[in-house]
Amino acid sequence: MLPAGSPMAPPRALDRRTLAALAAGLLALAMLAILAWTASRPAALPAPVAQAAPPALDRMMRHVSVLAAQPRPIATAANARARDYIVEQLRAIGLRPQVQSTTVQKSTVRFWGGTDVTLGVVHNIVVRLPGSAPDRMRRPALLLAAHYDSGNATLGAARGAAQVAAMIETARALHLGPAHPNAHLNDIVLLFLDGEEVGALGAKGFAERHPVAGEVGLTLKFDAVGSAGPLQLYAASNAGSGALGGWTQAVPRLGGSSLMARFYRLLPDTPRMGPLAAIDAPTLLFVNTGRPFDRTRALDAVERLDPALLGHLGDTMLRLSRHFGAQPLARGSNQPRAWFSVPLLGSVQHSVVLCWGLAALSCLMLARGYRRALGETDTTVAPLVQGFFGVALILLAARMLLWERRHELGALAQSQETAPSVVFLVSGACLFVGALYLLRRLTGAVPVFLGAMSWLALALLLILLWAPEAAWLLAWPLAAALAAFTALEAPRPFLLRVLILAAGLAPAPLLILPALRDAWTGLGPQGLYVLAVLIAAALLCFASLFLLLPLGRLVGVGVAAAFAACVALPGQASGPALQRPVQEQPILPPNRLVYFKDMNSWRAYWLLPPEPLDAWSKGLFPNLDKPSIYVDVFGWHSPRQWFAVAPREDRIAFPEAYMLRNPRLAPPGPNPALRRVEFTLRSKNSAPHIQMWVAGTKPRRSTLNGRVLTSGESPWSLSLYGMEDQLLRFTIDAPNDDPLAVMIEERIPGLPEHLLPPGAPPRMPGTGTTVAADVLRFY
C-alpha cells in the first residue's frame, strides 16, 4: 500500500512553530476563499457621473415613460408611435435618422419536427454620427444596437425602452458634446431594431440588406433580463483581444465571464446577439441581470425600473462609445477566447489555445504522478485503482444524495436568502471531505489525490470539446494543483510544503467560488441549479490536496465541528421552515382575455387560459366550474381553457380567403401524386399578426406571392407580420390523397371593450387579443 502522507520522506512531528505556520497557511486559504466569495457578489451600481447628470437621467426616464406606456409589438400602432418618437428625438438633436423598411423571412426547424416560417416587415432606425478622423470613410465603424419593440404582454421598460433611452442620450452627448478630447475618430452608427421579439427579424434585415453592415468593425448590443443591477458582458462573438480588452479599459467595473456566457445560452427567452453576430466583425452583448423578470416579463414596468440602472447604462454606453470610437477597429472574425475576473487582478482574457496547453500539461503531470506512484508501490496497483474508483463512488453517492434532496435544492435556488444556501454547501462539503479522509485510510493520500485529479482532468477534456471558452474554470486550478503535487515529491521543510500547498490550492477558490455563486444566483432561480452543483463538486475535489499533509485529526475535528454547527444553526437548509418565495405580482397584470370570432361556427367567444377567476371573470364564464376543452370549435387536441359565447361584433371582419385551384400536378405513377392548392388571403382588419398552419398533411413545397416558404416535406406553420391589407397569394404542394386544411387566425391587440360587462379590474394597457379565424378545406 502507498503511504498515507505526501510522496516524500516521513513527516516530522508537529511542534508549535510548525502548527503556527500551518495555522497561518490555513488562515490564508480561508481569506482567499472569503475574498473569492465576496468578489463574486453583484457589484452595487455606481452613482451616475457627470456624463449622466440628472438632466440626462431625467430625459432618459421621460423617454422610458413614453415608450413603455403600453406594449409595442412589431407591426402594431403602438410600435409605429414608438418609432416616430425615436425619430423625432433624434431629429431634435440635429441628426438625420433613416428608417430601413424591409421584408425579412426566417425559418425555424422545431425540435419535435416541422418548420416554422416567419415573414415580417420590419422598420429599423439607423443614424450615423460621422467621426473626426480624416480617413474616417476608410475606417470601420462602431455599431451600437438595441431594440425598441416589445412582446404582446409586457411593457418592455427595462428590456428595450431603457436601452433606447440611453442610446438617444448617448447620441446627444456625442453630437453636442465638446469636440476635444471626447470627439470620436470612427463613425458611430446607432441601430434601433424592430422585430427582436419575433425572432430578431430586424437584426437579420440589417445584417443581410443594409449597406452599413459591411462597414461595421465592432458591434455593441445592449439588452436586459432584469430591472436593476450593473451591466455585464453577457456574450461575445468573433471577439479578439482588442474587443475583450477594450471594454475592461473603458469600464473596468463591468463583470462577466465566458463560462456564464455559455450557461446563459441554456436559458429560455434570454438575450442573444442573433444575426448581428453574422456580421464579419466582433460583437459584444451587454446585459443587466439584477431584479429579474418573471417568465412572461409582465413585471417589466416603469415603476419597477431602478433609476440607477438608467444612469449606469447611459454612462457605460457613452464610455464604451468614446473608447472604441477612438480605437482602430478591424473587421473579421477571431478565434474564441476565454474571459473572466480574478479578485484583486481584475479582468483576464486569453486564447482558448492556452486552456488546451494547460490541459496537456496537466495530463503529463498526472501521468508522471501515476508513474512515480507505481514505482513506489510494493507489489500491486490496487491502491491506485481503489483511489480512482473510490473517488468515483464518492461522487456517485453525492449525486444520489442530492437527487434525494432535489426539492430542497429547488427551494434553496428560489430563495432570496443566501444563508441557507451557504449552510447547505458547508454541510455538504464537510461530508465530502470526510469521505475523502475515510478513503485515504483505505488507500493512502496519493491514490485519492490522483483519482480526484483524474476525474477533473476527464471533465476538463469534455469541457474543451463542448465549450473551450469555458475550460479556464478547471484548466488553471488543475494545473496549479498538479504542479504543487509535483513540487512536493522532493523532500522539503514543512513550512515550505504548506506554502506550496497554499499556492497550488489558491486558484481553485479564487476562480471556482465566484463561478459557483454566479451560476447559483443567475441560473438557480431559473431551475438550472444542477450546473452550480457540478461546479461545487469540482471545487470539493481540490480538497484532496489537504490529504498530502498529516492533518487527519485536525481536519477531522474541524469538519465535525463545522458539520455540527450547520446542523445546530437555526433555520438551517434542512429545516422545514424553508419555503419557496412568494412570487412578485405586477402592478397591472396583462389582460389574457381573448375575443375569438370564428367563421366556421359564425359565432364569437370569450376565451381565457387556465387561471383563477376573480368575481368579474366568474360573471363572464358563468357556465363553467373549471377550464375545459371545447371540442366543437377547437377539437379534441385543443388546450383546456375558460370559454363562453360572446356577442358578435360585425365591425371585426373575418379573414378574406378565396380558394382558387386544387389540381393534380402529375398523373398517377410510381411516386406519390401531388396536387397544388392555391388561395388568396387579405386582412380587412389590417391585422399586425396573421398565424397560419396546415392540418391533415405535410406540405412538400409552399410559396407566398412567388417567394418560396418551404421546399421540403414537413409540418407547416407560418407567422406573418405587417402585411396590412395587401393581397397574399399562396400555393401549397401536398400529397393528392391527403385532406388538407389551412387554419387562419388574424390576431389584433386589444378587445372590443364595449361588449364586456362593466366593472372589469384594471389591466395592463394595450393587452388582450382579438382573433378572427377561418379554415380553408381542400378535399
Order of alpha helices (4+ residues) and beta strands (2+ residues): alpha-alpha-alpha-beta-beta-beta-alpha-beta-alpha-beta-beta-alpha-alpha-beta-alpha-beta-beta-alpha-alpha-alpha-alpha-alpha-alpha-alpha-alpha-alpha-alpha-beta-beta-alpha-alpha-beta-beta-beta-beta-beta-beta-beta-beta-beta-beta
